[in-house]
């Protein structure tokens, strides 16, 4: 089926061929079977017409780092935190991630699916058309498989595209705290083979950090994952520099994420090896800290920087990419253009989909946002209240519920 968008105010997108951000006026877009077939002053005729009413059009956002598979919420912990307890304090007291792990373990697959389905519409409401989604609150073979099966069902039953990541190495389950290497054996010998034989994930992620998974343990997990065809990505140097960014370069990870405490040598390793540096400023904000990642330095030494929400029930409940753009420009040293590219094209790159999403380009998916704004500067400017008119996914406007 052919459809055509006319009366477009402006198209703002990264241009993969020109390698720069472009702003196009007096253009129409022709869409065929969900893909952009033509962009030009006058495109061919179509069966369906969309009048953009002078809206500014951008690509849909790509949120390349989320943890949306959990059951129940931790709102009460927020109260504890604002009363003075740190995230680390709450974790030590037996709260934090453990309550999310128990939630996933005690829920049936259908219950987990029903709960997680609620989050999906919020991503779309804020203009996100693709997310990467991690397992990692099950931490047993069965509960990790259950989480990944839920991701698969969510992807099949919603308009949002969801790219699955296995993250059995999110934390050590309490039952293995005394023998962490035994848990690494289970990840490598049981979980990774089962996940890949059911084709439930595309990536493998590890929380590589002092007090969590060491660089040696992370290396073993990611090398095993690669043998089974999973591509590596890493939670790296969030609280302290533990050499995780350099490890990301060593294992050829597609992305190293967080990087609030990364060393200069770690940044150089990322730049040299082409690992995407993914910044998650919502987490720093939600934790009430001021240790934002230095995106300016990363870009200046040549890193490709993506930005994402890190949506999860403990350290960041943010699902809005416009808000992430606000935070990245205010606190990570990114220019407006760099943050916009980080939320679209570089996000797509970090999930190896830069040839199909993240830009408005012939041959790409017709995932587009229609805005009531004059320039992209207004995306972060209208703080927390997006001037988003409509969201188009695969060439069709998403109906509001
Ligand atoms: Zn994360």
Boltz pocket constraint, residues with backbone or C-beta under 6 A from the ligand:
constraints:
  - pocket:
      binder: B
      contacts: [[A, 65], [A, 67], [A, 235], [A, 310]]
      max_distance: 6.0
